[in-house]
Amino acid sequence: MHVFKLWFRAVHPFAYPTSVIPVFLGTMLAAADGFFYPFLLILTLIGGS
């Protein structure tokens, strides 16, 4: 169980919503303008995490 606690603290899962929400907001705005590219969404999610 000790290894799981260390892993959990290192990953910071509680911070993911704060990094993902702006990416999805930008994605929705881009889709509304007709400039949605799934590959760029994936790259941005990886880079933003």
Contacts in CASP RR format, 6 or more apart in sequence:
PFRMAT RR
TARGET T0000
AUTHOR 0000-0000-0000
METHOD contacts of the structure
MODEL  1
MHVFKLWFRAVHPFAYPTSVIPVFLGTMLAAADGFFYPFLLILTLIGGS
16 49 0 8 1.000
19 48 0 8 1.000
19 49 0 8 1.000
20 45 0 8 1.000
20 48 0 8 1.000
20 49 0 8 1.000
23 41 0 8 1.000
23 44 0 8 1.000
23 45 0 8 1.000
23 48 0 8 1.000
27 36 0 8 1.000
27 41 0 8 1.000
27 44 0 8 1.000
30 36 0 8 1.000
30 37 0 8 1.000
END
